[in-house]
Amino acid sequence: MSRLRANQITNENANGAPNFPHGLTVTGIVTATTSATTMSQIVVGSAVTANSNGVDTVGIVTAGTLKDKAGGTFAPNPTTTRGDIIIRGVSVNERLAIGTAGQVLKVNAGANGLEYGTDVGGKILQVVATNISATSSLAIPNGSTGTTTSPVNVTITSTVLNSKFLISGMVNGEANNMPDIYFGHVLKRTIGGSVSLVNVGTASGNRSVITRVQNIGHHDDNRTNTPSSNAFAPFLDSPNQAAGTAIKYAFELKSTGSSGTFYYGRTVDDNDGDEWERLPNNITVMEVSP
């Protein structure tokens, strides 16, 4: 016969499932709640092949749960955000959240995992500068190591742990009371009210420690007042601070003799003629990754 239609098919005793000793060929869909017999292979058309080595699928598989070979349940995908990646944790796969802009993926300090962080050392992270074209004056303190008062200063806030800072700049101007006054500049670093001199000579007895000497200033004889120009070679400072630390750098005046007044960006007399100059002052600090 070409077709068999029945509400129910049982074995001949009507107390169990029918037997198919020669097999069963199905060209449609088979739905089963259980399979009482362990089968070495199931072939359904060309879509699914199940055997002792696993399951090969070329179509869609929908399942409530999936078991691994040992019978354990597969862990769900731990990622939650676009850009997350899956890494191996201590014993299971874990989520590594995407980093922030500009970060790179690198091996952690313990060499047992991955993390996001800054690029390799020596990269410029940020640049801040103070550029001064206006003139001003400041008393030259004798041997001062106090807080920064010079207008040639800049504050930078670190972005990473233990970053370094490259400082450069120049101080232009003229001092009065020459030739009786000799003075220089020191590079001062202020962190949370604590002041340090950096890039200065080695202390020895009563000798002055400074960053750069500046002893040219105003003379009263026949217009010999000439403003001095001090350019400071770049210096790399390592304050070893946490990220988010505000650090102030300044080129500060320091007298090595009698006191006087320094005039930033101008001569002492500052007369209106082309033989009296106006000059800029500036300081630049670059944060460098450790």
Backbone bond lengths (Angstrom), bond angles and torsions (degrees), N, CA, C in turn:
res aa  C-N    CA-C-N  psi(-1)  N-CA   C-N-CA  omega(-1)  CA-C   N-CA-C  phi
1 M - - - 1.464 - - 1.518 109.65 -
2 S 1.283 116.88 156.63 1.455 120.04 -175.83 1.513 113.22 -93.76
3 R 1.295 120.43 -17.06 1.468 122.76 -177.32 1.523 109.64 -149.03
4 L 1.358 113.84 138.36 1.457 119.88 175.38 1.520 107.85 -122.44
5 R 1.321 116.10 123.01 1.459 121.50 -179.69 1.518 108.35 -119.57
6 A 1.356 116.40 126.27 1.460 120.40 -179.23 1.510 109.12 -155.36
7 N 1.325 116.95 148.47 1.454 121.27 176.09 1.511 111.51 -75.96
8 Q 1.319 118.32 -27.25 1.454 122.06 -176.63 1.516 109.13 -156.51
9 I 1.353 115.59 139.37 1.454 121.35 177.23 1.512 107.17 -123.58
10 T 1.343 118.05 127.52 1.454 122.78 178.69 1.523 108.80 -129.33
11 N 1.340 114.74 -178.40 1.459 118.22 173.18 1.528 108.91 -74.55
12 E 1.315 115.43 -179.79 1.457 118.23 -174.26 1.517 113.04 -68.29
13 N 1.335 116.68 -20.77 1.456 119.82 178.02 1.522 112.62 -92.36
14 A 1.313 115.99 1.94 1.473 121.62 178.46 1.526 112.53 58.62
15 N 1.327 116.70 31.56 1.463 119.04 -179.34 1.531 112.48 -133.18
16 G 1.336 117.08 16.61 1.455 119.48 -179.24 1.516 111.37 -169.13
17 A 1.281 114.66 -178.02 1.452 119.89 -178.49 1.515 110.65 -75.49
18 P 1.313 116.81 151.30 1.467 119.59 179.03 1.517 110.71 -70.84
19 N 1.298 115.51 155.45 1.455 121.88 177.40 1.521 109.95 -101.43
20 F 1.336 114.74 143.82 1.461 120.12 175.95 1.530 107.11 -126.21
21 P 1.328 116.95 79.98 1.461 120.43 -173.36 1.523 113.74 -63.25
22 H 1.276 118.22 -21.81 1.464 120.35 -178.76 1.534 111.99 -105.20
23 G 1.361 116.76 10.21 1.458 119.92 178.38 1.507 112.17 97.56
24 L 1.340 114.20 178.74 1.465 120.03 -178.21 1.524 107.72 -145.33
25 T 1.306 115.94 125.63 1.460 121.44 178.63 1.522 108.85 -104.23
26 V 1.327 115.17 124.18 1.458 121.05 -178.01 1.522 108.77 -120.33
27 T 1.300 117.80 127.90 1.468 121.48 177.18 1.524 111.51 -106.86
28 G 1.308 118.65 -4.74 1.455 121.91 177.94 1.518 111.53 -111.36
29 I 1.320 117.49 -140.60 1.458 123.65 -176.59 1.522 110.22 -104.72
30 V 1.322 115.99 134.72 1.450 121.79 176.26 1.523 108.52 -109.66
31 T 1.318 117.94 126.66 1.460 123.23 176.90 1.519 108.30 -116.22
32 A 1.337 115.78 124.63 1.462 119.38 -178.76 1.518 109.11 -138.19
33 T 1.328 116.78 139.53 1.471 120.25 177.37 1.513 111.14 -85.89
34 T 1.338 117.84 -32.73 1.459 121.69 177.13 1.520 108.96 -142.37
35 S 1.314 114.01 160.66 1.459 120.69 172.74 1.517 106.62 -128.75
36 A 1.319 116.50 109.28 1.461 120.63 -172.86 1.514 112.32 -79.13
37 T 1.290 118.58 -11.45 1.459 122.06 -176.07 1.516 109.70 -117.68
38 T 1.324 116.98 134.97 1.456 121.26 175.38 1.516 108.77 -75.72
39 M 1.316 115.37 123.20 1.458 120.27 -175.99 1.517 109.81 -108.53
40 S 1.326 115.47 137.01 1.461 119.51 178.26 1.505 111.90 -75.82
41 Q 1.312 118.56 -23.37 1.457 121.08 -178.49 1.514 110.52 -160.50
42 I 1.325 115.24 138.58 1.458 121.84 173.31 1.512 107.08 -123.77
43 V 1.318 117.28 126.72 1.458 121.27 177.94 1.509 107.81 -122.56
44 V 1.322 115.96 120.26 1.455 121.50 177.42 1.517 106.99 -119.00
45 G 1.287 116.52 99.98 1.462 120.04 -176.09 1.513 109.75 56.77
46 S 1.336 117.19 -127.92 1.470 122.12 176.06 1.517 111.55 -117.66
47 A 1.348 116.02 13.13 1.462 119.08 -172.07 1.513 113.69 -85.92
48 V 1.346 118.00 -51.10 1.446 121.62 -173.08 1.515 109.95 -128.74
49 T 1.327 115.59 132.33 1.455 121.34 173.61 1.515 108.06 -126.20
50 A 1.311 118.11 120.49 1.457 122.48 178.89 1.513 108.42 -115.30
51 N 1.321 116.53 129.47 1.450 120.59 178.22 1.518 109.17 -148.89
52 S 1.315 117.07 -167.62 1.461 120.45 -175.44 1.517 112.86 -68.36
53 N 1.321 117.87 -16.51 1.469 121.09 -179.20 1.521 113.20 -94.34
54 G 1.330 117.20 -4.81 1.455 118.66 179.80 1.505 111.85 132.55
55 V 1.339 115.88 -157.86 1.457 122.15 -178.22 1.511 108.80 -125.11
56 D 1.319 116.59 127.76 1.459 122.07 174.13 1.512 107.81 -103.57
57 T 1.324 117.40 123.72 1.450 121.83 -175.55 1.516 110.44 -123.84
58 V 1.308 115.90 130.80 1.458 120.28 173.60 1.518 111.17 -114.33
59 G 1.314 116.66 -3.94 1.452 121.02 177.71 1.516 110.46 -114.20
60 I 1.327 117.84 -145.75 1.458 124.41 -177.55 1.521 109.56 -106.47
61 V 1.327 116.20 133.59 1.461 121.81 176.48 1.524 108.28 -115.50
62 T 1.312 117.94 126.05 1.461 123.14 175.67 1.519 108.29 -115.38
63 A 1.346 115.83 123.72 1.453 119.51 -178.05 1.509 109.78 -143.89
64 G 1.343 115.94 146.44 1.457 120.16 176.60 1.504 111.86 -69.46
65 T 1.319 117.55 -44.25 1.462 123.50 176.60 1.512 108.78 -140.38
66 L 1.313 116.11 156.71 1.451 122.54 175.08 1.517 108.54 -121.61
67 K 1.304 116.05 139.56 1.454 121.38 179.98 1.525 108.87 -110.49
68 D 1.365 114.68 143.76 1.458 117.26 172.73 1.520 109.46 -81.31
69 K 1.325 117.28 -178.75 1.455 121.61 -174.61 1.521 111.84 -61.35
70 A 1.351 115.71 -32.80 1.461 119.18 -179.56 1.516 112.83 -83.11
71 G 1.315 116.77 -0.62 1.461 120.12 179.41 1.511 114.09 95.13
72 G 1.336 117.40 -1.19 1.453 120.46 178.86 1.518 111.86 -80.73
73 T 1.322 116.49 161.47 1.459 121.48 -179.33 1.522 110.31 -86.26
74 F 1.325 116.09 134.59 1.448 120.07 175.96 1.533 110.34 -64.28
75 A 1.374 116.97 137.79 1.468 120.79 177.80 1.523 109.26 -71.77
76 P 1.325 117.99 142.70 1.465 120.17 178.57 1.527 111.26 -69.83
77 N 1.288 117.04 163.20 1.465 122.62 178.09 1.535 108.92 -62.80
78 P 1.358 119.32 120.72 1.470 120.30 -175.34 1.527 114.27 -82.25
79 T 1.324 118.04 -8.31 1.469 119.27 -176.51 1.515 111.13 -72.35
80 T 1.343 115.72 149.01 1.465 120.61 -179.36 1.523 113.10 -130.34
81 T 1.336 116.51 -18.40 1.465 120.41 -171.67 1.519 110.16 -131.98
82 R 1.289 116.60 145.85 1.456 120.89 176.75 1.533 109.71 -56.67
83 G 1.322 116.01 129.19 1.454 120.70 -178.86 1.518 113.95 99.15
84 D 1.363 117.78 -12.74 1.465 120.82 174.95 1.528 109.66 -62.61
85 I 1.324 116.14 153.68 1.452 120.74 173.63 1.526 108.97 -130.03
86 I 1.338 116.06 157.89 1.458 121.52 179.26 1.523 108.74 -99.85
87 I 1.329 116.25 127.28 1.460 121.18 177.83 1.525 108.65 -126.47
88 R 1.312 116.02 161.21 1.458 120.59 178.21 1.517 109.48 -82.66
89 G 1.346 116.64 123.47 1.443 121.33 176.37 1.520 110.97 -88.59
90 V 1.323 116.47 -152.84 1.459 120.61 -179.50 1.523 110.85 -62.06
91 S 1.336 116.63 -43.24 1.460 119.54 -178.10 1.516 113.93 -137.90
92 V 1.321 117.28 -15.69 1.467 120.73 -178.45 1.524 109.53 -135.93
93 N 1.327 115.52 167.10 1.451 120.27 174.75 1.526 110.13 -70.42
94 E 1.322 116.20 139.65 1.456 121.43 -177.57 1.513 110.63 -131.25
95 R 1.327 114.65 165.56 1.467 121.74 178.26 1.514 110.20 -90.03
96 L 1.321 116.76 131.67 1.462 121.96 167.96 1.518 107.07 -109.75
97 A 1.339 115.64 110.58 1.460 120.43 -176.22 1.516 110.71 -65.02
98 I 1.298 116.60 147.04 1.455 121.60 178.37 1.534 109.70 -59.18
99 G 1.326 116.59 143.03 1.458 121.14 -179.90 1.519 111.77 -80.33
100 T 1.318 115.96 -168.59 1.453 121.73 178.62 1.524 110.09 -96.44
101 A 1.324 115.90 168.96 1.464 121.40 -176.74 1.530 110.78 -57.91
102 G 1.318 115.67 131.98 1.451 121.48 176.93 1.516 114.54 90.31
103 Q 1.357 117.89 -10.77 1.453 119.55 179.23 1.525 110.84 -79.46
104 V 1.327 115.32 160.14 1.459 121.35 177.95 1.518 109.26 -124.58
105 L 1.337 116.52 158.55 1.453 121.67 177.97 1.524 108.89 -87.88
106 K 1.329 115.74 128.88 1.461 119.23 -176.45 1.525 110.17 -145.82
107 V 1.328 116.38 165.14 1.453 122.36 176.47 1.527 108.72 -74.81
108 N 1.338 116.54 138.46 1.463 120.14 -177.40 1.528 111.46 -73.41
109 A 1.336 115.28 175.28 1.467 120.83 -176.10 1.522 112.19 -63.75
110 G 1.342 117.45 -29.13 1.449 120.71 179.64 1.517 113.84 -82.71
111 A 1.342 116.84 -3.20 1.470 122.76 -179.70 1.523 111.68 56.11
112 N 1.358 116.69 34.18 1.460 120.08 179.40 1.522 112.48 -132.89
113 G 1.323 116.45 17.48 1.451 120.15 179.72 1.511 111.28 -173.91
114 L 1.312 114.69 -179.47 1.459 121.33 -179.97 1.520 109.69 -113.71
115 E 1.334 115.98 154.66 1.447 122.31 177.06 1.514 108.78 -156.23
116 Y 1.327 115.67 163.00 1.462 120.60 173.80 1.522 109.14 -95.37
117 G 1.314 116.37 141.81 1.460 120.71 179.02 1.511 110.24 -162.66
118 T 1.319 115.23 -168.98 1.459 120.16 179.36 1.513 110.07 -75.03
119 D 1.312 114.15 164.62 1.464 120.95 179.62 1.524 109.53 -67.42
120 V 1.314 115.93 178.08 1.460 120.84 178.72 1.525 110.17 -57.70
121 G 1.340 116.29 158.36 1.454 121.31 -175.37 1.517 113.94 -59.89
122 G 1.321 114.33 159.30 1.453 119.68 176.18 1.509 114.77 91.41
123 K 1.320 118.82 4.89 1.459 121.78 179.65 1.535 109.93 -90.95
124 I 1.328 116.15 142.43 1.464 120.89 177.00 1.525 108.41 -78.49
125 L 1.335 115.69 119.70 1.460 121.26 -177.69 1.520 112.56 -91.94
126 Q 1.325 117.30 -35.68 1.467 121.16 178.35 1.518 109.01 -163.69
127 V 1.325 115.53 160.23 1.461 122.21 178.74 1.527 108.19 -133.84
128 V 1.333 116.95 129.58 1.461 121.30 173.43 1.522 108.28 -128.10
129 A 1.320 116.40 149.48 1.463 119.86 -176.24 1.510 110.51 -150.20
130 T 1.320 115.37 152.06 1.459 122.98 170.08 1.523 107.61 -119.36
131 N 1.320 116.29 119.43 1.460 122.24 179.07 1.529 108.76 -116.19
132 I 1.320 116.14 122.32 1.466 121.23 -172.78 1.521 109.59 -119.06
133 S 1.315 116.08 121.62 1.462 120.62 173.78 1.526 111.61 -107.07
134 A 1.335 116.99 -18.11 1.459 120.70 179.65 1.528 110.81 -75.28
135 T 1.330 116.54 157.15 1.461 121.89 178.51 1.522 110.05 -95.74
136 S 1.332 115.77 157.03 1.452 121.78 176.77 1.517 107.85 -162.55
137 S 1.307 116.91 174.17 1.462 120.52 178.25 1.517 109.23 -137.95
138 L 1.355 115.64 156.31 1.446 121.16 -177.54 1.517 108.70 -153.25
139 A 1.338 115.33 134.40 1.457 119.29 176.19 1.522 109.55 -64.56
140 I 1.314 116.23 138.41 1.457 121.24 179.37 1.515 108.22 -88.08
141 P 1.337 117.90 109.04 1.460 119.71 -179.45 1.520 110.71 -74.10
142 N 1.312 115.85 144.16 1.459 121.13 -179.18 1.529 109.22 -83.77
143 G 1.335 116.20 107.82 1.457 120.96 178.84 1.507 114.75 70.75
144 S 1.325 118.27 27.60 1.451 121.44 -175.03 1.524 111.84 -68.32
145 T 1.304 115.43 137.90 1.466 122.27 168.90 1.518 109.37 -134.38
146 G 1.307 116.22 26.17 1.462 121.15 -175.68 1.512 112.78 -80.50
147 T 1.318 116.35 -158.25 1.456 120.75 -177.54 1.522 109.82 -71.13
148 T 1.316 115.63 160.29 1.455 120.99 -176.68 1.525 110.80 -71.05
149 T 1.315 116.02 128.06 1.464 121.61 176.50 1.522 111.31 -125.11
150 S 1.321 117.90 -12.18 1.451 121.53 -178.46 1.527 110.64 -63.29
151 P 1.343 117.36 141.36 1.462 118.92 175.02 1.526 112.19 -69.80
152 V 1.329 116.79 -16.71 1.468 120.01 -179.33 1.532 107.86 -86.99
153 N 1.322 115.16 76.97 1.465 121.20 -178.48 1.513 109.44 -142.82
154 V 1.325 116.02 162.00 1.454 121.43 178.71 1.524 108.03 -153.48
155 T 1.330 116.08 147.03 1.466 121.68 177.55 1.515 109.29 -115.95
156 I 1.328 115.61 132.37 1.455 122.18 179.26 1.519 108.35 -127.93
157 T 1.319 117.43 142.47 1.464 122.59 178.54 1.519 109.10 -109.09
158 S 1.328 116.13 121.59 1.461 120.67 -176.08 1.522 110.98 -64.03
159 T 1.326 116.02 147.79 1.463 121.05 -179.69 1.523 112.85 -107.56
160 V 1.335 118.37 -18.71 1.463 121.61 179.61 1.522 109.17 -136.76
161 L 1.317 115.64 163.47 1.457 122.06 179.40 1.529 110.74 -67.64
162 N 1.345 115.43 134.54 1.472 123.16 172.77 1.524 113.81 58.72
163 S 1.321 116.86 32.01 1.458 118.49 175.64 1.526 110.09 -71.63
164 K 1.325 116.10 161.43 1.460 122.45 179.43 1.531 108.70 -107.70
165 F 1.351 115.93 165.05 1.456 120.02 -175.67 1.527 109.50 -135.19
166 L 1.322 115.32 126.36 1.461 122.08 -179.81 1.526 108.11 -101.13
167 I 1.344 116.16 116.40 1.466 121.85 -173.89 1.523 109.85 -112.05
168 S 1.320 116.13 134.11 1.467 121.78 174.36 1.517 108.56 -148.61
169 G 1.328 116.98 167.99 1.457 120.43 178.71 1.513 111.53 160.86
170 M 1.322 116.34 -169.49 1.462 120.95 177.49 1.517 109.50 -152.88
171 V 1.355 113.68 151.44 1.459 121.67 177.66 1.517 107.78 -122.99
172 N 1.326 116.23 121.17 1.461 122.63 -179.98 1.515 110.50 -118.44
173 G 1.311 117.26 138.78 1.459 121.35 177.22 1.508 111.05 162.23
174 E 1.328 115.17 -167.74 1.457 120.65 -176.89 1.520 109.65 -143.54
175 A 1.321 116.02 145.46 1.460 122.07 178.51 1.517 110.32 -108.00
176 N 1.324 116.57 148.76 1.465 120.08 175.21 1.525 109.62 -86.81
177 N 1.323 115.50 -174.70 1.464 122.08 174.19 1.525 112.58 63.60
178 M 1.346 116.75 23.50 1.462 119.41 175.83 1.527 109.10 -82.43
179 P 1.321 120.28 151.52 1.470 125.81 4.18 1.521 112.99 -91.97
180 D 1.342 118.29 20.20 1.455 120.52 -174.97 1.524 113.51 -78.64
181 I 1.333 117.15 -17.76 1.462 119.45 -176.37 1.525 110.32 -108.44
182 Y 1.299 114.27 134.86 1.457 121.08 173.11 1.523 107.10 -125.49
183 F 1.298 116.67 133.73 1.454 119.10 -175.75 1.526 109.54 -149.58
184 G 1.290 114.86 172.29 1.457 121.01 178.04 1.515 110.01 -148.66
185 H 1.314 114.98 -170.16 1.448 120.90 177.59 1.526 109.16 -124.35
186 V 1.310 114.76 146.60 1.454 120.87 172.78 1.526 108.42 -120.09
187 L 1.318 116.03 147.19 1.456 120.73 174.74 1.520 107.57 -91.68
188 K 1.341 115.76 116.62 1.459 121.22 -177.41 1.520 110.94 -107.82
189 R 1.308 114.08 141.80 1.462 121.79 176.63 1.523 107.94 -120.49
190 T 1.327 116.61 125.65 1.461 121.58 -179.71 1.523 109.36 -119.90
191 I 1.341 115.78 124.06 1.467 121.95 178.21 1.517 107.90 -130.11
192 G 1.322 116.77 112.78 1.461 120.97 178.09 1.518 113.49 57.11
193 G 1.336 117.64 36.12 1.459 121.26 179.83 1.519 114.32 87.87
194 S 1.316 118.31 -9.52 1.464 122.05 178.01 1.524 109.30 -91.39
195 V 1.347 116.77 124.65 1.462 122.45 -174.50 1.524 110.09 -106.80
196 S 1.331 115.49 134.97 1.461 121.63 176.07 1.524 109.18 -133.05
197 L 1.335 116.29 145.75 1.457 121.06 171.84 1.520 107.66 -92.91
198 V 1.321 116.88 129.24 1.460 121.14 179.44 1.521 108.73 -124.45
199 N 1.325 114.91 152.71 1.462 121.95 -179.65 1.526 111.10 58.00
200 V 1.330 116.15 47.42 1.466 121.63 175.45 1.530 108.27 -121.23
201 G 1.324 115.39 168.33 1.449 120.29 179.74 1.525 112.40 -70.36
202 T 1.324 115.03 171.39 1.461 121.05 -179.54 1.522 110.78 -77.69
203 A 1.323 116.84 130.46 1.455 121.50 -179.86 1.534 110.09 -64.94
204 S 1.341 115.00 138.22 1.462 120.41 178.65 1.518 108.50 -155.44
205 G 1.319 117.20 106.70 1.452 121.38 179.53 1.508 111.75 61.48
206 N 1.339 116.15 -132.28 1.465 121.70 -179.26 1.518 112.62 -95.40
207 R 1.321 117.64 10.70 1.455 121.12 -178.36 1.531 110.40 -70.29
208 S 1.329 115.84 141.19 1.464 120.59 179.95 1.529 110.15 -73.99
209 V 1.309 116.16 136.79 1.464 120.88 173.40 1.527 107.59 -107.18
210 I 1.305 117.08 120.77 1.451 122.15 -177.33 1.523 109.40 -138.85
211 T 1.332 115.52 169.36 1.457 121.63 176.75 1.518 111.19 -88.32
212 R 1.330 115.26 -40.53 1.462 119.69 -179.55 1.519 108.71 -155.58
213 V 1.333 116.63 136.09 1.460 121.18 179.49 1.525 109.63 -82.81
214 Q 1.324 115.52 145.30 1.465 121.42 177.70 1.518 107.00 -144.11
215 N 1.317 116.59 101.39 1.467 119.24 -173.43 1.517 113.05 -125.72
216 I 1.332 116.53 26.02 1.462 120.55 175.44 1.513 108.13 -105.50
217 G 1.312 116.68 132.30 1.453 119.03 -178.24 1.512 112.04 -158.04
218 H 1.298 115.44 -157.30 1.453 122.72 -168.99 1.542 112.48 -77.40
219 H 1.327 115.89 132.50 1.463 123.19 170.29 1.525 107.48 -121.14
220 D 1.311 116.17 150.25 1.460 119.94 -177.26 1.524 113.87 -96.89
221 D 1.312 117.40 -1.03 1.462 118.84 -174.42 1.521 111.47 -97.47
222 N 1.348 115.31 106.66 1.458 123.00 171.87 1.538 113.92 56.22
223 R 1.297 116.34 47.72 1.468 121.63 174.20 1.540 111.82 53.43
224 T 1.285 114.84 61.09 1.456 118.87 172.43 1.528 111.03 -105.63
225 N 1.344 114.93 10.16 1.473 117.22 177.62 1.526 108.96 -73.69
226 T 1.293 115.54 118.92 1.458 122.41 -177.49 1.516 108.90 -128.73
227 P 1.315 118.13 121.13 1.470 118.96 -179.89 1.516 110.79 -66.37
228 S 1.312 115.70 143.01 1.456 120.40 178.78 1.516 110.15 -93.48
229 S 1.320 114.73 151.65 1.460 121.15 179.30 1.520 108.41 -127.17
230 N 1.314 115.77 118.77 1.457 121.24 179.53 1.518 109.81 -114.58
231 A 1.326 116.95 111.80 1.458 122.12 173.25 1.523 108.22 -97.19
232 F 1.310 116.40 131.31 1.456 121.39 -176.73 1.524 109.57 -100.26
233 A 1.327 115.43 121.78 1.462 120.42 177.37 1.522 109.62 -61.50
234 P 1.329 118.33 145.57 1.474 120.08 -179.18 1.524 111.89 -56.44
235 F 1.325 115.35 137.26 1.464 122.35 178.84 1.517 108.45 -128.34
236 L 1.352 117.21 132.11 1.460 122.36 -178.83 1.526 109.17 -97.91
237 D 1.339 115.55 113.78 1.458 121.76 -178.16 1.530 110.09 -100.92
238 S 1.331 116.47 143.35 1.469 122.51 179.77 1.522 109.77 -124.64
239 P 1.339 118.13 82.63 1.470 120.25 -177.33 1.530 113.86 -78.14
240 N 1.353 118.23 -12.34 1.463 122.48 177.12 1.530 112.15 54.93
241 Q 1.318 115.14 64.34 1.458 121.39 -177.51 1.521 111.19 -118.21
242 A 1.325 115.01 162.57 1.461 121.20 177.27 1.519 110.24 -74.53
243 A 1.317 116.05 160.04 1.458 120.39 174.51 1.530 109.55 -61.47
244 G 1.321 116.70 142.28 1.459 121.42 -179.41 1.516 114.51 89.05
245 T 1.349 117.73 8.40 1.466 121.43 -179.98 1.529 110.33 -86.71
246 A 1.334 117.01 128.01 1.461 121.67 176.25 1.532 109.50 -83.86
247 I 1.323 116.35 126.66 1.461 121.99 -177.72 1.530 108.43 -126.33
248 K 1.330 115.81 128.15 1.466 120.78 -179.74 1.526 109.26 -108.68
249 Y 1.333 116.10 128.98 1.457 122.37 175.49 1.526 108.75 -115.47
250 A 1.334 116.00 142.59 1.460 120.47 -179.59 1.521 110.16 -150.24
251 F 1.331 116.32 142.59 1.460 122.10 169.35 1.529 106.64 -90.11
252 E 1.331 115.39 104.34 1.457 121.54 -171.96 1.524 111.13 -103.13
253 L 1.331 116.71 142.43 1.460 122.36 176.32 1.527 111.22 -71.23
254 K 1.320 115.03 144.08 1.458 119.72 175.36 1.518 108.25 -147.69
255 S 1.342 116.68 120.80 1.457 120.95 -179.29 1.520 110.45 -77.66
256 T 1.314 115.06 141.12 1.474 120.57 172.47 1.527 109.75 -112.46
257 G 1.322 116.32 16.79 1.463 122.05 179.50 1.512 108.41 -158.11
258 S 1.335 117.11 -132.29 1.465 120.52 179.09 1.520 110.46 -76.75
259 S 1.323 115.38 166.37 1.459 120.48 -178.22 1.519 110.57 -83.85
260 G 1.326 115.68 168.60 1.456 121.44 179.21 1.511 109.85 -174.33
261 T 1.341 116.16 -158.69 1.463 121.89 179.73 1.520 108.76 -129.54
262 F 1.325 115.44 137.51 1.463 120.30 176.46 1.519 108.56 -109.41
263 Y 1.321 116.12 134.73 1.463 122.82 -179.04 1.523 108.69 -108.34
264 Y 1.325 115.66 109.17 1.455 121.08 -178.14 1.527 110.69 -74.52
265 G 1.318 115.56 131.15 1.461 121.27 171.91 1.513 115.64 73.68
266 R 1.371 118.56 14.67 1.465 119.85 -177.03 1.520 109.29 -160.51
267 T 1.319 115.66 171.46 1.453 121.29 171.78 1.518 109.29 -85.79
268 V 1.318 116.84 169.65 1.457 120.98 179.63 1.523 110.33 -65.21
269 D 1.347 117.17 -52.13 1.464 120.29 -177.93 1.520 111.72 -69.79
270 D 1.324 117.17 -40.50 1.462 123.05 178.08 1.520 112.59 55.24
271 N 1.352 115.63 41.66 1.464 119.72 178.33 1.524 110.82 -71.72
272 D 1.325 115.59 161.54 1.458 120.98 -177.06 1.529 109.78 -87.73
273 G 1.315 115.54 82.94 1.454 121.57 178.70 1.514 109.19 -159.99
274 D 1.341 116.32 159.36 1.455 117.95 -174.35 1.527 113.35 -73.25
275 E 1.338 117.53 -4.82 1.460 119.20 175.45 1.520 112.20 -90.83
276 W 1.326 117.53 -0.80 1.467 122.31 174.03 1.524 108.22 -109.96
277 E 1.319 115.42 121.86 1.461 120.16 -168.54 1.525 113.07 -98.89
278 R 1.312 114.16 157.54 1.465 124.03 168.16 1.536 108.01 -120.92
279 L 1.327 116.66 138.66 1.456 120.28 -172.99 1.533 111.06 -138.44
280 P 1.331 117.93 157.22 1.469 120.92 177.54 1.519 111.88 -89.87
281 N 1.313 116.09 162.95 1.463 123.65 171.93 1.522 107.72 -132.78
282 N 1.319 116.88 145.82 1.456 118.55 -179.67 1.521 111.62 -160.28
283 I 1.319 114.59 159.93 1.464 123.08 173.39 1.518 107.25 -146.34
284 T 1.331 116.35 136.21 1.478 122.61 -178.87 1.524 108.73 -128.78
285 V 1.333 115.52 135.50 1.468 121.24 177.81 1.531 108.68 -127.28
286 M 1.328 116.10 129.69 1.454 122.30 176.23 1.527 109.49 -113.60
287 E 1.332 116.40 130.72 1.462 119.72 173.70 1.522 108.98 -85.15
288 V 1.328 115.86 129.23 1.458 122.05 -176.80 1.531 108.43 -116.29
289 S 1.324 117.01 131.64 1.467 120.13 -179.93 1.523 111.08 -64.49
290 P 1.341 117.63 143.09 1.469 120.72 -176.02 1.533 111.91 -72.35
